[in-house]
Amino acid sequence: MTYFFDNNISPRLVNILRELDVDALHLKQVFPENTDDVDWIPRAGQEGRIVITADREIRRNTAERAALRQNNVTALFLQRAFLKRTKWPQAEWLIKHWLKIDAQAQKLRQGTTMLISDNGKLISLD
């Protein structure tokens, strides 16, 4: 299973996870940085990737929400508090909670939308 991180998450954090043997990609590794969400979401779904983002607008924007649903994308949304942290606390939080996040994500059916709570627990948004 490949985790696909959106642009609002630092590629450096994705590199940390990759160094820890997590199958993870950052959007910038696959698409130009300014690619619209409606353009990369379908490919993420077609390739069965689990999207991790802090962009809550994806769920509010009609076209982006439809792209998630139509392409059966599994998406995990980070809390806003994650983006309010500086880079070191973000890295610390991600490493501290990754095993819990991954274990829960492994059990999800494709097309599920979840919120990652501040303690790393996945909460259904469906």
DAJOPE-V932858 format. One record per backbone hydrogen bond with DSSP energy under -1.0 kcal/mol. CO is the residue of the C=O (numbers start at 1). NH is the residue of the N-H. If there is no record, write none. Layout:
[[CO NH] [CO NH]]
This chain:
[[2 50] [3 25] [4 52] [5 27] [6 9] [10 14] [11 15] [12 16] [13 17] [14 18] [15 19] [17 22] [18 21] [22 24] [23 3] [25 5] [26 29] [27 30] [27 31] [32 35] [36 39] [36 40] [37 41] [40 44] [41 45] [42 46] [43 47] [44 49] [45 48] [50 4] [51 76] [52 6] [53 78] [54 56] [55 58] [56 59] [57 61] [61 65] [62 66] [63 67] [64 68] [65 69] [66 70] [67 71] [68 73] [69 72] [74 51] [75 114] [76 53] [77 116] [79 82] [80 84] [82 85] [86 90] [87 91] [88 92] [89 93] [90 94] [91 95] [92 96] [93 97] [94 98] [97 101] [98 102] [99 103] [100 104] [101 105] [102 106] [104 107] [105 108] [109 112] [112 75] [113 125] [114 77] [115 123] [117 120] [121 117] [123 115]]
